[in-house]
């Protein structure tokens, strides 16, 4: 695991490269999802492979997380890592950090009116943070 100092150095190097050559900050990636059976698929990006499936109540086998799990995980991970990066920049030690995303939703018919207000929240929790 990288130390806070190593993370700070890496971020500063990256920022320096972007300042000197902004085009270095532009990139693209390719993610492929291949249907495997039923409502399951295998997702691949670079060296990473994982699967997703829908719950039995929707016709899947519930053999893997559904796509929503990965979407919420991506948001929570980006926020958590962003906070950790900022702590490293400031020279603060992270002893414990978690962030989460709560989403409420309902299945409705196509002709149902939309909810007047989206129901979602975002929360961060920090504990035991010292210098």
N, CA, C and O of each residue as an XYZ file, in Angstrom:
524
protein
N       0.846     -1.180      0.000
C       0.000      0.000      0.000
C       0.891      1.244      0.000
O       1.899      1.305      0.704
N       0.510      2.195     -0.776
C       1.269      3.457     -0.863
C       1.072      4.279      0.409
O       0.002      4.265      1.019
N       2.120      4.988      0.789
C       2.020      5.910      1.919
C       1.373      7.204      1.451
O       1.289      7.464      0.251
N       0.917      8.013      2.397
C       0.342      9.309      2.048
C       1.357     10.152      1.283
O       0.991     10.844      0.333
N       2.626     10.104      1.683
C       3.671     10.879      0.996
C       3.835     10.402     -0.443
O       3.999     11.223     -1.346
N       3.794      9.093     -0.673
C       3.925      8.554     -2.037
C       2.731      8.950     -2.898
O       2.882      9.267     -4.077
N       1.547      8.928     -2.297
C       0.344      9.343     -3.026
C       0.452     10.823     -3.394
O       0.162     11.211     -4.525
N       0.866     11.633     -2.443
C       1.010     13.070     -2.695
C       2.002     13.317     -3.830
O       1.731     14.122     -4.720
N       3.148     12.633     -3.808
C       4.150     12.797     -4.870
C       3.580     12.392     -6.227
O       3.797     13.084     -7.221
N       2.855     11.279     -6.272
C       2.278     10.814     -7.533
C       1.269     11.815     -8.077
O       1.262     12.096     -9.275
N       0.422     12.353     -7.216
C      -0.582     13.330     -7.636
C       0.100     14.605     -8.131
O      -0.289     15.162     -9.157
N       1.111     15.062     -7.403
C       1.818     16.278     -7.823
C       2.520     16.075     -9.165
O       2.525     16.980     -9.999
N       3.114     14.894     -9.384
C       3.745     14.608    -10.689
C       2.702     14.629    -11.796
O       2.922     15.214    -12.856
N       1.573     13.993    -11.548
C       0.504     13.943    -12.537
C      -0.002     15.346    -12.857
O      -0.175     15.695    -14.025
N      -0.239     16.150    -11.825
C      -0.709     17.521    -12.040
C       0.309     18.342    -12.816
O      -0.066     19.157    -13.659
N       1.596     18.137    -12.542
C       2.650     18.862    -13.244
C       2.653     18.502    -14.733
O       2.789     19.374    -15.591
N       2.504     17.222    -15.023
C       2.445     16.782    -16.424
C       1.257     17.423    -17.125
O       1.388     17.891    -18.256
N       0.102     17.450    -16.471
C      -1.113     18.025    -17.075
C      -0.940     19.528    -17.309
O      -1.378     20.047    -18.335
N      -0.304     20.228    -16.366
C      -0.059     21.664    -16.559
C       0.816     21.906    -17.785
O       0.562     22.827    -18.561
N       1.843     21.080    -17.959
C       2.776     21.260    -19.073
C       2.186     20.774    -20.394
O       2.411     21.378    -21.442
N       1.431     19.684    -20.334
C       0.849     19.109    -21.548
C      -0.601     18.712    -21.274
O      -0.863     17.552    -20.956
N      -1.540     19.634    -21.387
C      -2.939     19.334    -21.082
C      -3.490     18.114    -21.829
O      -4.344     17.400    -21.303
N      -3.013     17.878    -23.029
C      -3.516     16.728    -23.793
C      -3.202     15.404    -23.096
O      -3.870     14.401    -23.346
N      -2.192     15.394    -22.225
C      -1.850     14.159    -21.505
C      -2.961     13.740    -20.544
O      -3.002     12.591    -20.104
N      -3.853     14.661    -20.221
C      -4.954     14.341    -19.327
C      -6.180     13.804    -20.028
O      -7.174     13.468    -19.385
N      -6.114     13.721    -21.352
C      -7.244     13.196    -22.122
C      -6.962     11.739    -22.483
O      -5.892     11.409    -22.993
N      -7.915     10.899    -22.218
C      -7.739      9.496    -22.537
C      -9.095      8.869    -22.798
O     -10.132      9.466    -22.508
N      -9.084      7.710    -23.327
C     -10.326      6.968    -23.515
C     -10.059      5.526    -23.125
O      -8.914      5.074    -23.102
N     -11.109      4.826    -22.824
C     -10.981      3.414    -22.487
C     -12.164      2.680    -23.101
O     -13.180      3.283    -23.448
N     -12.017      1.403    -23.225
C     -13.064      0.595    -23.825
C     -13.535     -0.453    -22.820
O     -12.741     -1.243    -22.308
N     -14.805     -0.447    -22.554
C     -15.426     -1.438    -21.690
C     -16.367     -2.257    -22.552
O     -17.154     -1.707    -23.322
N     -16.284     -3.574    -22.422
C     -17.134     -4.462    -23.201
C     -17.964     -5.327    -22.261
O     -17.432     -5.915    -21.320
N     -19.249     -5.404    -22.512
C     -20.129     -6.300    -21.772
C     -20.633     -7.352    -22.750
O     -21.246     -7.030    -23.768
N     -20.365     -8.625    -22.423
C     -20.806     -9.735    -23.270
C     -21.903    -10.518    -22.562
O     -21.721    -10.977    -21.434
N     -23.027    -10.667    -23.220
C     -24.108    -11.473    -22.675
C     -23.623    -12.908    -22.565
O     -23.032    -13.431    -23.509
N     -23.862    -13.553    -21.429
C     -23.439    -14.945    -21.243
C     -24.619    -15.895    -21.238
O     -24.569    -16.938    -21.889
N     -25.682    -15.561    -20.519
C     -26.905    -16.370    -20.513
C     -27.942    -15.660    -19.669
O     -27.604    -14.818    -18.837
N     -29.203    -15.999    -19.880
C     -30.271    -15.386    -19.094
C     -30.154    -13.878    -19.098
O     -30.222    -13.249    -20.154
N     -29.977    -13.292    -17.920
C     -29.793    -11.847    -17.788
C     -28.408    -11.518    -17.232
O     -28.215    -10.479    -16.601
N     -27.462    -12.400    -17.468
C     -26.104    -12.210    -16.962
C     -25.170    -11.782    -18.091
O     -25.390    -12.099    -19.260
N     -24.132    -11.061    -17.710
C     -23.111    -10.697    -18.683
C     -21.754    -10.621    -17.990
O     -21.659    -10.492    -16.770
N     -20.715    -10.706    -18.809
C     -19.346    -10.557    -18.338
C     -18.838     -9.223    -18.851
O     -18.967     -8.909    -20.034
N     -18.263     -8.449    -17.959
C     -17.746     -7.130    -18.313
C     -16.233     -7.187    -18.293
O     -15.634     -7.805    -17.413
N     -15.615     -6.534    -19.277
C     -14.159     -6.529    -19.364
C     -13.675     -5.135    -19.732
O     -14.197     -4.494    -20.644
N     -12.671     -4.687    -19.001
C     -11.980     -3.448    -19.347
C     -10.514     -3.651    -18.991
O     -10.162     -3.861    -17.830
N      -9.673     -3.585    -20.009
C      -8.248     -3.830    -19.780
C      -8.057     -5.194    -19.146
O      -8.603     -6.183    -19.636
N      -7.289     -5.267    -18.059
C      -7.046     -6.563    -17.431
C      -8.179     -7.014    -16.499
O      -8.132     -8.121    -15.963
N      -9.193     -6.167    -16.304
C     -10.238     -6.463    -15.329
C     -11.421     -7.167    -15.964
O     -11.883     -6.785    -17.040
N     -11.911     -8.203    -15.287
C     -13.108     -8.924    -15.721
C     -14.009     -9.139    -14.517
O     -13.547     -9.513    -13.439
N     -15.295     -8.901    -14.713
C     -16.260     -9.188    -13.663
C     -17.614     -9.471    -14.315
O     -17.809     -9.207    -15.501
N     -18.527    -10.001    -13.543
C     -19.833    -10.378    -14.082
C     -20.939     -9.639    -13.344
O     -20.760     -9.178    -12.217
N     -22.077     -9.539    -14.001
C     -23.258     -9.041    -13.315
C     -24.461     -9.836    -13.773
O     -24.461    -10.436    -14.848
N     -25.470     -9.831    -12.951
C     -26.687    -10.592    -13.194
C     -27.830     -9.848    -12.509
O     -27.599     -9.017    -11.631
N     -29.018    -10.139    -12.898
C     -30.186     -9.546    -12.261
C     -30.711    -10.505    -11.191
O     -30.440    -11.705    -11.244
N     -31.456     -9.983    -10.228
C     -32.016    -10.857     -9.191
C     -33.068    -11.802     -9.764
O     -33.620    -11.565    -10.839
N     -33.329    -12.859     -9.035
C     -34.337    -13.834     -9.474
C     -35.693    -13.186     -9.690
O     -36.433    -13.582    -10.591
N     -36.029    -12.187     -8.868
C     -37.336    -11.529     -8.992
C     -37.508    -10.828    -10.331
O     -38.636    -10.547    -10.736
N     -36.405    -10.538    -11.031
C     -36.477     -9.901    -12.348
C     -36.160    -10.882    -13.476
O     -36.034    -10.478    -14.632
N     -36.033    -12.159    -13.149
C     -35.768    -13.153    -14.175
C     -34.319    -13.591    -14.265
O     -33.985    -14.439    -15.093
N     -33.454    -13.035    -13.438
C     -32.049    -13.434    -13.433
C     -31.815    -14.611    -12.500
O     -32.757    -15.195    -11.964
N     -30.567    -14.942    -12.320
C     -30.187    -16.030    -11.421
C     -29.647    -15.508    -10.094
O     -29.409    -16.292     -9.175
N     -29.450    -14.192     -9.981
C     -28.868    -13.577     -8.793
C     -27.492    -14.175     -8.480
O     -27.126    -14.360     -7.320
N     -26.734    -14.474     -9.558
C     -25.427    -15.113     -9.422
C     -24.295    -14.105     -9.240
O     -23.159    -14.485     -8.958
N     -24.605    -12.827     -9.401
C     -23.589    -11.775     -9.280
C     -24.315    -10.473     -8.978
O     -25.540    -10.411     -9.092
N     -23.580     -9.428     -8.593
C     -24.238     -8.138     -8.357
C     -24.937     -7.640     -9.622
O     -24.500     -7.917    -10.739
N     -26.033     -6.900     -9.424
C     -26.703     -6.322    -10.590
C     -25.965     -5.051    -11.003
O     -25.166     -4.532    -10.224
N     -26.214     -4.535    -12.212
C     -25.476     -3.359    -12.690
C     -25.561     -2.151    -11.767
O     -24.609     -1.374    -11.683
N     -26.682     -1.978    -11.073
C     -26.820     -0.859    -10.158
C     -25.805     -0.886     -9.028
O     -25.339      0.161     -8.578
N     -25.460     -2.093     -8.566
C     -24.446     -2.222     -7.505
C     -23.130     -1.634     -7.985
O     -22.482     -0.879     -7.260
N     -22.731     -1.977     -9.207
C     -21.472     -1.458     -9.749
C     -21.533      0.053     -9.964
O     -20.543      0.747     -9.736
N     -22.678      0.567    -10.398
C     -22.817      2.009    -10.597
C     -22.689      2.768     -9.283
O     -21.963      3.758     -9.198
N     -23.407      2.293     -8.244
C     -23.309      2.951     -6.941
C     -21.911      2.790     -6.355
O     -21.393      3.706     -5.715
N     -21.306      1.636     -6.571
C     -19.938      1.408     -6.078
C     -18.959      2.368     -6.750
O     -18.049      2.882     -6.100
N     -19.142      2.610     -8.044
C     -18.250      3.526     -8.765
C     -18.331      4.932     -8.185
O     -17.306      5.585     -7.990
N     -19.537      5.396     -7.911
C     -19.708      6.740     -7.346
C     -19.077      6.810     -5.960
O     -18.319      7.734     -5.666
N     -19.391      5.832     -5.105
C     -18.851      5.843     -3.745
C     -17.328      5.739     -3.757
O     -16.658      6.420     -2.980
N     -16.775      4.898     -4.628
C     -15.319      4.744     -4.703
C     -14.652      6.030     -5.180
O     -13.623      6.430     -4.635
N     -15.222      6.678     -6.188
C     -14.637      7.928     -6.690
C     -14.622      8.998     -5.617
O     -13.633      9.716     -5.469
N     -15.706      9.111     -4.868
C     -15.761     10.114     -3.804
C     -14.750      9.768     -2.712
O     -14.011     10.641     -2.256
N     -14.709      8.517     -2.294
C     -13.788      8.101     -1.235
C     -12.337      8.316     -1.649
O     -11.543      8.842     -0.870
N     -11.988      7.919     -2.854
C     -10.620      8.112     -3.342
C     -10.298      9.598     -3.484
O      -9.189     10.025     -3.163
N     -11.254     10.381     -3.959
C     -11.040     11.823     -4.065
C     -10.751     12.457     -2.716
O      -9.881     13.321     -2.607
N     -11.475     12.033     -1.687
C     -11.227     12.546     -0.338
C      -9.829     12.131      0.121
O      -9.093     12.940      0.686
N      -9.466     10.867     -0.123
C      -8.140     10.385      0.277
C      -7.032     11.157     -0.448
O      -5.999     11.465      0.147
N      -7.243     11.467     -1.718
C      -6.259     12.258     -2.476
C      -6.096     13.640     -1.848
O      -4.978     14.129     -1.687
N      -7.213     14.261     -1.497
C      -7.131     15.585     -0.878
C      -6.447     15.538      0.484
O      -5.700     16.454      0.827
N      -6.685     14.496      1.257
C      -5.976     14.344      2.531
C      -4.480     14.228      2.284
O      -3.685     14.856      2.983
N      -4.089     13.426      1.290
C      -2.665     13.246      0.983
C      -2.042     14.574      0.561
O      -0.934     14.904      0.984
N      -2.754     15.340     -0.273
C      -2.261     16.658     -0.702
C      -1.982     17.572      0.484
O      -1.008     18.325      0.493
N      -2.856     17.492      1.484
C      -2.732     18.352      2.660
C      -1.803     17.770      3.717
O      -1.571     18.397      4.750
N      -1.269     16.573      3.467
C      -0.370     15.948      4.424
C      -1.066     15.359      5.630
O      -0.440     15.166      6.672
N      -2.347     15.070      5.509
C      -3.108     14.482      6.607
C      -3.077     12.960      6.514
O      -3.080     12.403      5.416
N      -3.048     12.302      7.639
C      -3.058     10.846      7.684
C      -4.491     10.357      7.737
O      -5.287     10.850      8.536
N      -4.825      9.406      6.907
C      -6.157      8.805      6.909
C      -6.063      7.494      7.665
O      -5.294      6.604      7.303
N      -6.856      7.389      8.720
C      -6.902      6.136      9.473
C      -8.170      5.359      9.180
O      -8.203      4.134      9.296
N      -9.227      6.089      8.795
C     -10.501      5.441      8.489
C     -11.319      6.398      7.658
O     -11.424      7.580      7.988
N     -11.900      5.903      6.583
C     -12.693      6.756      5.706
C     -13.708      5.889      4.982
O     -13.367      4.814      4.489
N     -14.934      6.339      4.914
C     -15.968      5.639      4.156
C     -16.934      6.664      3.595
O     -17.192      7.689      4.225
N     -17.462      6.398      2.429
C     -18.526      7.226      1.882
C     -19.557      6.280      1.304
O     -19.242      5.130      0.999
N     -20.756      6.739      1.154
C     -21.799      5.849      0.671
C     -22.829      6.576     -0.156
O     -22.913      7.804     -0.137
N     -23.590      5.822     -0.863
C     -24.642      6.358     -1.726
C     -25.910      5.575     -1.428
O     -25.920      4.348     -1.523
N     -26.969      6.267     -1.072
C     -28.255      5.617     -0.836
C     -29.200      6.067     -1.943
O     -29.368      7.262     -2.184
N     -29.805      5.111     -2.603
C     -30.726      5.416     -3.691
C     -32.035      4.699     -3.412
O     -32.048      3.506     -3.109
N     -33.117      5.421     -3.515
C     -34.436      4.816     -3.396
C     -35.085      4.846     -4.763
O     -35.023      5.859     -5.459
N     -35.699      3.758     -5.152
C     -36.330      3.704     -6.451
C     -37.510      2.765     -6.398
O     -37.669      1.987     -5.458
N     -38.329      2.850     -7.418
C     -39.472      1.951     -7.524
C     -39.696      1.585     -8.979
O     -39.414      2.366     -9.888
N     -40.199      0.404     -9.174
C     -40.531     -0.023    -10.537
C     -41.957      0.435    -10.825
O     -42.861      0.237    -10.012
N     -42.147      1.046    -11.985
C     -43.471      1.543    -12.347
C     -43.774      1.180    -13.795
O     -42.886      0.789    -14.553
N     -45.006      1.313    -14.153
C     -45.399      1.103    -15.548
C     -44.903      2.260    -16.395
O     -44.666      3.353    -15.882
N     -44.745      2.023    -17.693
C     -44.261      3.071    -18.601
C     -45.114      4.323    -18.567
O     -44.589      5.430    -18.685
N     -46.438      4.166    -18.405
C     -47.320      5.326    -18.475
C     -47.531      5.995    -17.114
O     -48.361      6.897    -17.003
N     -46.797      5.574    -16.077
C     -46.917      6.205    -14.762
C     -46.241      7.566    -14.775
O     -45.216      7.738    -15.435
N     -46.797      8.535    -14.059
C     -46.136      9.850    -13.995
C     -44.838      9.735    -13.195
O     -44.732      8.900    -12.296
N     -43.864     10.563    -13.516
C     -42.596     10.514    -12.777
C     -42.781     11.043    -11.357
O     -43.697     11.820    -11.087
N     -41.901     10.613    -10.454
C     -41.907     11.168     -9.098
C     -41.593     12.654     -9.199
O     -40.754     13.047    -10.011
N     -42.245     13.488     -8.397
C     -41.994     14.934     -8.484
C     -40.570     15.307     -8.051
O     -39.998     16.259     -8.582
N     -39.999     14.579     -7.108
C     -38.655     14.890     -6.614
C     -37.858     13.599     -6.558
O     -38.290     12.635     -5.927
N     -36.694     13.563     -7.212
C     -35.868     12.364     -7.098
C     -35.490     12.144     -5.633
O     -35.196     13.091     -4.903
N     -35.505     10.893     -5.226
C     -35.167     10.599     -3.844
C     -33.810      9.933     -3.785
O     -33.678      8.748     -4.093
N     -32.809     10.685     -3.393
C     -31.486     10.117     -3.197
C     -30.714     10.992     -2.221
O     -31.052     12.155     -2.002
N     -29.694     10.422     -1.652
C     -28.867     11.191     -0.715
C     -27.431     10.717     -0.851
O     -27.158      9.644     -1.389
N     -26.540     11.525     -0.360
C     -25.130     11.176     -0.408
C     -24.533     11.517      0.940
O     -24.793     12.597      1.472
N     -23.744     10.629      1.502
C     -23.197     10.876      2.838
C     -21.727     10.508      2.885
O     -21.293      9.554      2.239
N     -20.975     11.259      3.639
C     -19.565     10.971      3.905
C     -19.438     10.793      5.414
O     -20.122     11.466      6.186
N     -18.567      9.891      5.823
C     -18.257      9.772      7.240
C     -16.752      9.761      7.403
O     -16.044      9.058      6.683
N     -16.271     10.537      8.345
C     -14.844     10.551      8.647
C     -14.671     10.345     10.142
O     -15.409     10.914     10.945
N     -13.704      9.537     10.506
C     -13.388      9.332     11.899
C     -11.898      9.170     12.053
O     -11.198      8.805     11.109
N     -11.415      9.443     13.252
C     -10.006      9.210     13.596
C      -9.037      9.798     12.580
O      -8.128      9.110     12.116
N      -9.223     11.040     12.241
C      -8.343     11.700     11.286
C      -7.360     12.566     12.076
O      -7.765     13.396     12.889
N      -6.101     12.367     11.833
C      -5.105     13.153     12.551
C      -4.031     13.632     11.611
O      -4.011     13.252     10.440
N      -3.147     14.455     12.102
C      -2.055     14.940     11.251
C      -0.822     14.116     11.491
O       0.214     14.360     10.873
